Amino acid sequence: MSSYLLSLAIWVPILGALMVFAAGPNKNLARWTALLVAMAGFVVTLPLYLGFDMTEAGMQFVEQRAWIPRFNIEYLLGVDGISMLFLLLNSFITIIVVIAGWQVIEDKVAQYLGAFLIMSGLMNGIFSALDAVLFYVFFEASLIPMYIIIGVWGGHNRVYAAFKFFLYTLLGSLLMLIALIYLFLSSGGSFNLLEWHQLRIDMTPQILIFLAFLVAFAVKVPMWPVHTWLPDAHVEAPTGGSVVLAAIMLKLGAYGFLRFSLPIAPDASQYLAPMMIALSLIAVVYIGFVALVQTDMKKLIAYSSISHMGFVTLGFFIFNQIGVEGALVQMISHGFISAAMFLCVGVMYDRMHSRNIADYGGVVNTMPKFAAFFMLFAMANAGLPATSGFVGEFMVILGAIKFNFWVGFAAATTLILGAAYTLWMYKRVIFGEVANSHVAELADINSREFLFLALLAFCVLAMGIYPYPFTEVMHASVDNLLKHVAVSKL
Amino acid sequence: MLKNFVMPDFYPAAPEIFLLAMACVILLVDVFLGRSQRWITPALTIITLIGCALITYLTMDGQVVLTFNNMFVDDLLADFLKLMVYLAVIFVVVYSRGYLVARQLDKGEYYLLVLFATLGMMVMISASHFLTLYLGLELMSLSLYALVAIDRNSVRATEAAMKYFILGSLASGLLLYGMSMVYGATGTLEIGGVAQALHLGVANKTVLVFGLVFVVSGIAFKLGAVPFHMWVPDVYHGAPTPITLLIASAPKLAAFAMAMRLLVYGLFELAEHWQSMLMIMAVLSIALGNLAAIAQTNIKRMLAYSAIAHMGFMLLALMSGVVGPDRHYALNAYSSAMYYAVAYVIMSLASFGMVLLLSRAGYEAEHLEDFKGLNQRSPWFAAVMMVTMLSMAGVPFFVGFFAKFSVLIAAVDAGYVAIAVFAVMFSLIGAFYYLRVIKLMYFDAPVDTAPIVANLDMRFLLSLNGIAIALFGLFPNTLMSLCTYALLRSL
């Protein structure tokens, strides 16, 4: 019963970050330490997958210790089929980020890498916390390293973006805090999430609780209309920051819906589902159009992320197995694809110091290897079959059509829109004549860049061709969740 | 003539007596010290405080002991708060030394006045009689007025001292007037006796509530809650930074004790009346403190407004006590108020400690700009300041978050959900100006590249202070339970 794996997944990167800080003055030592810590962080999450019992719907690898007995708050960790994959994804992306920042970051290297490692540990904490306060504490603490990352190593308008990011997210989570306290008091003094799942709540409080959670998670996802912080944050953040933001941080909000909103307030979720579906479709369709007109590559990918996350929330609120599983697959796949897309933009930005589509053209002539990778990821972003992007979208569309034909139809337009904005950008940047002398001087990717792009390419393809290892772990938990949501708690 | 004289039990007041004796010793010793022996006075001051701490700790037995004809009480609440006061004052003395030496203000008077102020706080904390309370309050306040004006060449400090003195005297007058009303209605000045009289219902309610208004005003002035906050920004700004540090730390604990003794121990039967007064003050303080802090460019003023907001939060907890058949029903609320006060003092020490660290001879680092690029100059102390600011903003994993958290639980528990939402929305606004300090330290390039000079003891204690903020955030239970336990055994 007792297991330390989850604690290791959280604290190995965080304590490792302190070592990186200590190695601070020596840049190379800091880099190697960070790489070692990131790999160690990944290795300790592997047994979570290997030792996972697929038939068990409940929590596994549970750790339970008293933390603040004064308010009955516990250090309670555990993962199920819904959350387990995210720990692996997070730890994997952390390695990529460390490698990606290797030569690019020259200023305050140790602080940069340390911030990412701390964030990695905190996010593992969010995905494994089963105590509401523990969850909240990790949830909010993860803002600090990101705030620093955007603000210190970010672009031109970084201060504005960092403040907007922090305050926007804080706004949501503070309302959630009140909801958590309300649940604590009405459950007779418990912060245990699993106990809250069984709690009976009347309709009006349920709706209020749902809305409080909605503000917190919708900002994080982000859903239309509270998405405006994301393009700013993405554009200004350094490449590594954008990668973590898109690949992991956005998933926290979606994960929150599955862990808090749906099981704690199932009746309100059913009642408000039409609104949620409408908001999701607006994100999918309207934001898709917005992405089409962007002139900045990072901004375009940021809007494409919002659109893809609309798919995820859509999948959750149609309440069928294939929809929810599709949404989860979409979350993981988007983790790989968006990370890869931002890294690709980063590779070009490091050479040209511009993210403007208009500054590029004909890159394929000077960077053929890079163009091939970028092609693969662009296709995956557009949802081409045999890439991971297809699997999730297809499952969600299938679920949506089962739910209502017109909802499915509206969602399916993303296949056209996604292809349009991604491939059009790709065409303008990569193909055509060499646009200017800067492009002519570009050097193709080096072995370090090849390494992280190849790793991600492997993941995208593997998940697209054989998604079974990803979906089989979630069946039992998703099934259990849907059964739970179907039962009224009034 | 002395037939009825009973020798009082001096034992419960041992720390006070020790401190007074030592203060007299220091007064004498200081006269004979030459320039090269100046370090002896602060050393003796710290030894005195450590001695007091030892006496308090060793005589702590968890019993409620009344002495001096029920004028003085020694209970766990008093012991705990006194220990925190000693600790805070030790930090103040260590942080201040470098600054005072550089400005030739390190005279014996400073240390003596600090000790007398401490004595005043101790008497306030242990008061179980209106007169004792008033004596302690005046001893503390008069010492602080003099301390604010200790740099007599500074026009700004003198002005601040005048303002502090006049408004402080007015507040003391209000308090005294309120006490006289309560005396008129109940016929006693003993806090326990007042509670007794109220409980029996013999007192005239109208007169009592009339008196209560003045008592609450006096308390609010000492805490610096809106609308009695006018002095706070000016005094914090005008006083020499070490004095600001002192005013912003330990006296908050004494004021908390005063509020507890008067309102909870004495006038608990009137809770519904004073709770609604505190509610207005809490809401106004949180709103005004956070909004006005945004507009400040001087960090001492910014921290002053932030102090107002923090006191609003503490009042929010005090007003959330559930009125039940006895005071234990409200234990949760009062212990969270106490926890908040203690947490605030820890954070306040670190924040003003940082201001002192950056100040040098002939240079006051009191503008926000002075924090620019601190990360380049000293990553460690930038981290300490970041931890402090985040903690004040109420971001986990720092002690400030759990302080706000327990206050919010108390407020929601008492049914004030709307006020809790209001409070968190204003802490969101508050987060902006704390984040701005972090922005200056991390995102901006330094203007001032002079290396940071500070004594080893200050560096050590300031680091310890920062680590404490983080550790009490990672393991909040100890401090939380101590507050609850101390109150539980004293109510």
Interface residues (C-beta under 8 A of the other chain):
Chain A: G24 W67 I68 P69 R70 F71 K108 Q111 V133 Y136 V137 F138 E140 A141 L143 I144 Y147 I148 G151 V152 R158 V159 A162 F163 F166 L167 L170 L171 L174 L175 L177 I178 I181 Y182 F184 L185
Chain B: N375 P379 L390 V395 P396 F397 F401 F402 F405 S406 L408 I409 V412 D413 V417 A420 V421 V424 M425 S427 L428 A431 F432 L435 I438 K439 Y442 F443 P476 N477 M480 S481 T484
